[in-house]
């Protein structure tokens, strides 16, 4: 996968779009999400190649390893925030029944183009992560990669409610999002389009409130590709300790070693 290098003009664009989303009323945000990410994808795709692999944003090798390990052949899978479709396409190639949804019509058009010619084509639909256009219990496994931080903080509870609704009993939701508890070095450039970066402790509370149980987090020590899960509760004390380390370098090292640098969580629907 190519290393992401964002155009300089993206900073100004994302700052303006984030300001609109932060201050918009809930009824206005529904339309703003789509138009905002159409603008962002238009900008980002200018310097990318034509293949799905060249149009990857935010998906890493270890995340794909996580998906391949978690998904089973009979699973009905939904990807929220599928972008140009890379992750969904890779799962479909392995025989899974996959649906991808994104607020950007530009991204969905790219994803559909990439799916042409596949024997087992994923379905790519335009839609919002806070109003999923599916019947209750439609999926066994839902995942999102770097989506939660792009939602308005007041929309995240609604997002989790919707994911809970479309999951079957015992279905699982895996998501990965930056950990807001990480200490940023002085002068770190703000990621404007991140409307809120959540901590594991905040997400743990919210998941319980919205009807999820048995939350676990993949353990991925540096330089290790093997992935296994530990109860999310075991990571919370380490995260709290990390917030006491004010040196950005030591904070990062501690969070990497304790697997808390990112919020990677698998929760089961009650």
Secondary structure, DSSP 8 states (H G I E B T S, - for coil): -------THHHHHHHHHHHHHHHS-HHHHHHHHHHHHHHHHHHHGGGS-SSTGGG--S--HHHHHHHHHH--TT-EEEEES-TTSHHHHHHHHTT-EEEEEES-HHHHHHHHHHHTT-SS--EEEE-BTTB--S-TT-EEEEEEES-GGGS-HHHHHHHHHHHHHHEEEEEEEEEEEE-TTS---TT----TT-S----HHHHHHHHHHTTEEEEEEEE--TT----EEEEHHHHHHHHHHHHT---HHHHHHHHHHTT-SEEEEEEEE-
